[in-house]
C-alpha cells in the first residue's frame, strides 16, 4: 500500500514537471494523422521509476492474495 502511494506521489511530481516544461518551453509540435499535437519535451524515461513502483506494489498484492486464497482452500477426500 505504501509503495502504491509513493508511486502516485511520484506520478504527480512527473506531471507537474511535464506541465511546467510545456509552459516554459512550449513543447514540440507533432503531426499525427494530419492532426497537430503539442507534445512535451520531457523524456518518457521519467516515467520508469513510477511504473517500477507500481509493479512492485502489484507483486506484493498478488503474493498476499495468493496466501489468503491458499489458506482458505479446503481439500475433500
C-alpha positions in Angstrom: 0.0 0.0 0.0 2.8 2.4 0.9 4.6 1.6 -2.3 1.5 2.4 -4.3 1.1 5.8 -2.5 4.8 6.6 -3.2 4.2 5.7 -6.9 1.2 8.0 -7.1 3.1 10.9 -5.5 5.9 10.4 -8.0 3.4 10.4 -10.8 2.1 13.7 -9.6 5.6 15.2 -9.5 6.4 14.0 -13.0 3.1 15.5 -14.3 4.0 18.9 -12.7 7.4 18.8 -14.3 5.8 18.0 -17.7 3.3 20.8 -17.4 5.9 23.3 -16.3 8.1 22.3 -19.3 5.2 22.9 -21.6 4.5 26.3 -20.1 8.2 27.4 -20.2 9.4 25.9 -23.5 6.2 25.4 -25.4 6.7 21.8 -26.2 7.2 20.2 -29.6 4.7 20.3 -32.4 3.9 16.8 -33.7 1.8 15.9 -36.7 -0.1 12.6 -36.2 -2.5 11.6 -39.0 -2.9 15.2 -40.1 -3.6 16.5 -36.6 -1.2 18.8 -34.8 -0.4 18.0 -31.2 1.7 19.9 -28.7 3.9 17.3 -27.0 6.2 17.8 -24.0 10.0 17.6 -24.4 10.2 15.6 -21.1 11.7 12.2 -21.8 9.4 9.1 -21.5 12.1 7.6 -19.2 10.9 9.9 -16.4 8.0 7.5 -16.0 10.2 4.4 -15.5 10.5 4.7 -11.7 6.8 5.1 -11.2 6.0 2.1 -13.3 8.6 0.0 -11.5 7.0 1.0 -8.2 3.5 0.1 -9.5 4.9 -3.3 -10.5 6.4 -3.8 -7.0 3.1 -2.9 -5.3 1.2 -5.2 -7.6 3.6 -8.1 -6.8 3.1 -7.5 -3.1 -0.7 -7.6 -3.6 -0.5 -10.7 -5.7 1.6 -12.6 -3.1 -0.7 -11.6 -0.2 -3.8 -12.5 -2.2 -2.4 -15.9 -3.1 -1.5 -16.5 0.6 -5.0 -15.7 1.7 -6.6 -17.8 -1.0 -4.4 -20.9 -0.4 -5.1 -20.8 3.4 -8.8 -21.0 2.8 -8.6 -23.9 0.4 -10.4 -27.0 1.6 -9.3 -30.5 0.5 -12.1 -33.0 0.2 -11.3 -36.6 0.1 
